[in-house]
Amino acid sequence: MQRLTSNNIGITQGSRVLFSDYIDDGPMWTGTGPREHRFEVEFEQAYAAIPNVMVSIAMWDSDTETNQRMDIAAENISEHSFDLVFRTWGDSRVARVRANWMVIGPLPNEDDWVLY
């Protein structure tokens, strides 16, 4: 559990279509085996500490003839950014995906002292 003790709490939200591989026969649509797509989300303002990040799939479009294997995660979380990562594997064919995220954490306060 992260306990927020600051009166300055920031919330960042966003949404993005990660890829549309069916348009140009990209690897998520035509490939097999492990496949990964990464997108770096940068915050408008840095958080005072590493924030909590929640990600979800908001829309997916996949082939019904194959297994639908999908994984979405937030990785490399820092005060400034995180990587939004989508993965699939095996024979899954994913045409496109839209992901949403919400970030909650403490913001810097002008009364915070940095001694060292």
ChimeraX commands (.cxc) that place a marker at each C-alpha (Angstrom):
marker #1 position 0.00,0.00,0.00 radius 0.5
marker #1 position 1.20,3.48,-0.78 radius 0.5
marker #1 position 0.08,6.03,1.79 radius 0.5
marker #1 position -0.25,9.53,0.35 radius 0.5
marker #1 position 0.56,12.17,2.98 radius 0.5
marker #1 position 0.64,15.16,0.66 radius 0.5
marker #1 position -2.16,17.61,0.01 radius 0.5
marker #1 position -0.84,17.76,-3.55 radius 0.5
marker #1 position -2.07,14.58,-5.19 radius 0.5
marker #1 position -1.90,14.32,-8.97 radius 0.5
marker #1 position -4.05,12.19,-11.24 radius 0.5
marker #1 position -3.09,11.64,-14.87 radius 0.5
marker #1 position -5.39,9.83,-17.31 radius 0.5
marker #1 position -5.01,8.92,-20.91 radius 0.5
marker #1 position -6.05,6.72,-23.79 radius 0.5
marker #1 position -4.25,5.67,-26.96 radius 0.5
marker #1 position -4.66,3.32,-29.88 radius 0.5
marker #1 position -1.42,1.35,-29.59 radius 0.5
marker #1 position -1.44,-0.12,-33.08 radius 0.5
marker #1 position -3.69,-0.90,-36.06 radius 0.5
marker #1 position -1.69,-3.73,-37.62 radius 0.5
marker #1 position -4.50,-5.00,-39.84 radius 0.5
marker #1 position -4.12,-1.87,-41.99 radius 0.5
marker #1 position -0.56,-2.59,-43.13 radius 0.5
marker #1 position -0.18,-6.30,-42.27 radius 0.5
marker #1 position 1.89,-5.52,-39.18 radius 0.5
marker #1 position 3.38,-8.19,-36.89 radius 0.5
marker #1 position 0.51,-8.28,-34.36 radius 0.5
marker #1 position -1.84,-9.24,-37.18 radius 0.5
marker #1 position 0.34,-11.45,-39.38 radius 0.5
marker #1 position 3.00,-12.75,-36.99 radius 0.5
marker #1 position 3.25,-15.78,-34.76 radius 0.5
marker #1 position 5.11,-16.37,-31.54 radius 0.5
marker #1 position 5.89,-13.70,-28.96 radius 0.5
marker #1 position 5.13,-10.12,-30.02 radius 0.5
marker #1 position 5.31,-6.91,-28.03 radius 0.5
marker #1 position 4.39,-3.25,-28.52 radius 0.5
marker #1 position 5.72,-0.52,-26.18 radius 0.5
marker #1 position 4.66,3.09,-25.82 radius 0.5
marker #1 position 6.31,5.53,-23.40 radius 0.5
marker #1 position 3.83,7.73,-21.52 radius 0.5
marker #1 position 5.47,10.92,-20.24 radius 0.5
marker #1 position 3.78,12.94,-17.48 radius 0.5
marker #1 position 3.19,16.69,-17.95 radius 0.5
marker #1 position 4.66,17.24,-14.48 radius 0.5
marker #1 position 6.92,14.91,-12.54 radius 0.5
marker #1 position 5.51,13.26,-9.44 radius 0.5
marker #1 position 7.33,13.63,-6.09 radius 0.5
marker #1 position 7.65,9.84,-5.80 radius 0.5
marker #1 position 6.95,6.83,-8.00 radius 0.5
marker #1 position 3.16,6.89,-8.56 radius 0.5
marker #1 position 0.64,4.07,-8.82 radius 0.5
marker #1 position -0.21,3.22,-12.43 radius 0.5
marker #1 position -3.26,1.27,-13.60 radius 0.5
marker #1 position -3.65,0.21,-17.23 radius 0.5
marker #1 position -6.48,-1.54,-19.06 radius 0.5
marker #1 position -7.55,-2.60,-22.52 radius 0.5
marker #1 position -10.34,-0.29,-23.63 radius 0.5
marker #1 position -10.86,-1.79,-27.10 radius 0.5
marker #1 position -9.50,-4.80,-28.88 radius 0.5
marker #1 position -10.11,-6.21,-32.31 radius 0.5
marker #1 position -8.83,-9.72,-32.91 radius 0.5
marker #1 position -9.28,-12.66,-35.23 radius 0.5
marker #1 position -11.94,-15.11,-34.03 radius 0.5
marker #1 position -10.26,-18.01,-35.85 radius 0.5
marker #1 position -7.31,-18.06,-33.41 radius 0.5
marker #1 position -6.87,-17.96,-29.63 radius 0.5
marker #1 position -7.21,-14.50,-28.11 radius 0.5
marker #1 position -4.09,-14.11,-25.95 radius 0.5
marker #1 position -3.40,-10.62,-24.64 radius 0.5
marker #1 position -1.41,-9.08,-21.81 radius 0.5
marker #1 position -1.15,-5.40,-20.91 radius 0.5
marker #1 position 1.14,-3.93,-18.25 radius 0.5
marker #1 position 2.85,-0.80,-16.97 radius 0.5
marker #1 position 6.63,-1.22,-16.77 radius 0.5
marker #1 position 9.62,1.01,-15.96 radius 0.5
marker #1 position 7.50,3.31,-13.80 radius 0.5
marker #1 position 9.29,6.46,-12.63 radius 0.5
marker #1 position 8.35,9.92,-11.38 radius 0.5
marker #1 position 8.47,11.14,-15.01 radius 0.5
marker #1 position 6.99,8.35,-17.15 radius 0.5
marker #1 position 6.11,4.69,-17.63 radius 0.5
marker #1 position 6.08,2.18,-20.48 radius 0.5
marker #1 position 2.68,0.92,-21.59 radius 0.5
marker #1 position 3.32,-2.63,-22.85 radius 0.5
marker #1 position 1.01,-4.89,-24.86 radius 0.5
marker #1 position 1.95,-8.49,-25.61 radius 0.5
marker #1 position 0.49,-11.40,-27.47 radius 0.5
marker #1 position 1.90,-14.81,-28.40 radius 0.5
marker #1 position 1.23,-18.09,-30.17 radius 0.5
marker #1 position -1.07,-17.94,-33.16 radius 0.5
marker #1 position -3.13,-14.98,-31.85 radius 0.5
marker #1 position -3.91,-12.34,-34.46 radius 0.5
marker #1 position -4.60,-8.89,-33.00 radius 0.5
marker #1 position -5.79,-6.24,-35.43 radius 0.5
marker #1 position -5.76,-3.25,-33.06 radius 0.5
marker #1 position -5.83,-2.28,-29.41 radius 0.5
marker #1 position -6.69,0.87,-27.48 radius 0.5
marker #1 position -5.37,1.17,-23.93 radius 0.5
marker #1 position -6.40,3.45,-21.05 radius 0.5
marker #1 position -4.35,4.42,-18.02 radius 0.5
marker #1 position -4.71,6.25,-14.71 radius 0.5
marker #1 position -1.80,7.43,-12.60 radius 0.5
marker #1 position -2.17,8.59,-8.98 radius 0.5
marker #1 position 0.65,9.92,-6.84 radius 0.5
marker #1 position 2.05,12.77,-4.77 radius 0.5
marker #1 position 3.08,15.98,-6.50 radius 0.5
marker #1 position 6.00,18.15,-5.39 radius 0.5
marker #1 position 5.11,20.80,-2.84 radius 0.5
marker #1 position 6.93,24.12,-2.50 radius 0.5
marker #1 position 7.12,23.48,1.27 radius 0.5
marker #1 position 9.02,20.19,0.79 radius 0.5
marker #1 position 12.62,20.49,1.91 radius 0.5
marker #1 position 15.40,18.67,0.15 radius 0.5
marker #1 position 18.33,18.60,2.57 radius 0.5
marker #1 position 20.72,16.28,0.74 radius 0.5
marker link #1:1,2 radius 0.2
marker link #1:2,3 radius 0.2
marker link #1:3,4 radius 0.2
marker link #1:4,5 radius 0.2
marker link #1:5,6 radius 0.2
marker link #1:6,7 radius 0.2
marker link #1:7,8 radius 0.2
marker link #1:8,9 radius 0.2
marker link #1:9,10 radius 0.2
marker link #1:10,11 radius 0.2
marker link #1:11,12 radius 0.2
marker link #1:12,13 radius 0.2
marker link #1:13,14 radius 0.2
marker link #1:14,15 radius 0.2
marker link #1:15,16 radius 0.2
marker link #1:16,17 radius 0.2
marker link #1:17,18 radius 0.2
marker link #1:18,19 radius 0.2
marker link #1:19,20 radius 0.2
marker link #1:20,21 radius 0.2
marker link #1:21,22 radius 0.2
marker link #1:22,23 radius 0.2
marker link #1:23,24 radius 0.2
marker link #1:24,25 radius 0.2
marker link #1:25,26 radius 0.2
marker link #1:26,27 radius 0.2
marker link #1:27,28 radius 0.2
marker link #1:28,29 radius 0.2
marker link #1:29,30 radius 0.2
marker link #1:30,31 radius 0.2
marker link #1:31,32 radius 0.2
marker link #1:32,33 radius 0.2
marker link #1:33,34 radius 0.2
marker link #1:34,35 radius 0.2
marker link #1:35,36 radius 0.2
marker link #1:36,37 radius 0.2
marker link #1:37,38 radius 0.2
marker link #1:38,39 radius 0.2
marker link #1:39,40 radius 0.2
marker link #1:40,41 radius 0.2
marker link #1:41,42 radius 0.2
marker link #1:42,43 radius 0.2
marker link #1:43,44 radius 0.2
marker link #1:44,45 radius 0.2
marker link #1:45,46 radius 0.2
marker link #1:46,47 radius 0.2
marker link #1:47,48 radius 0.2
marker link #1:48,49 radius 0.2
marker link #1:49,50 radius 0.2
marker link #1:50,51 radius 0.2
marker link #1:51,52 radius 0.2
marker link #1:52,53 radius 0.2
marker link #1:53,54 radius 0.2
marker link #1:54,55 radius 0.2
marker link #1:55,56 radius 0.2
marker link #1:56,57 radius 0.2
marker link #1:57,58 radius 0.2
marker link #1:58,59 radius 0.2
marker link #1:59,60 radius 0.2
marker link #1:60,61 radius 0.2
marker link #1:61,62 radius 0.2
marker link #1:62,63 radius 0.2
marker link #1:63,64 radius 0.2
marker link #1:64,65 radius 0.2
marker link #1:65,66 radius 0.2
marker link #1:66,67 radius 0.2
marker link #1:67,68 radius 0.2
marker link #1:68,69 radius 0.2
marker link #1:69,70 radius 0.2
marker link #1:70,71 radius 0.2
marker link #1:71,72 radius 0.2
marker link #1:72,73 radius 0.2
marker link #1:73,74 radius 0.2
marker link #1:74,75 radius 0.2
marker link #1:75,76 radius 0.2
marker link #1:76,77 radius 0.2
marker link #1:77,78 radius 0.2
marker link #1:78,79 radius 0.2
marker link #1:79,80 radius 0.2
marker link #1:80,81 radius 0.2
marker link #1:81,82 radius 0.2
marker link #1:82,83 radius 0.2
marker link #1:83,84 radius 0.2
marker link #1:84,85 radius 0.2
marker link #1:85,86 radius 0.2
marker link #1:86,87 radius 0.2
marker link #1:87,88 radius 0.2
marker link #1:88,89 radius 0.2
marker link #1:89,90 radius 0.2
marker link #1:90,91 radius 0.2
marker link #1:91,92 radius 0.2
marker link #1:92,93 radius 0.2
marker link #1:93,94 radius 0.2
marker link #1:94,95 radius 0.2
marker link #1:95,96 radius 0.2
marker link #1:96,97 radius 0.2
marker link #1:97,98 radius 0.2
marker link #1:98,99 radius 0.2
marker link #1:99,100 radius 0.2
marker link #1:100,101 radius 0.2
marker link #1:101,102 radius 0.2
marker link #1:102,103 radius 0.2
marker link #1:103,104 radius 0.2
marker link #1:104,105 radius 0.2
marker link #1:105,106 radius 0.2
marker link #1:106,107 radius 0.2
marker link #1:107,108 radius 0.2
marker link #1:108,109 radius 0.2
marker link #1:109,110 radius 0.2
marker link #1:110,111 radius 0.2
marker link #1:111,112 radius 0.2
marker link #1:112,113 radius 0.2
marker link #1:113,114 radius 0.2
marker link #1:114,115 radius 0.2
marker link #1:115,116 radius 0.2
view
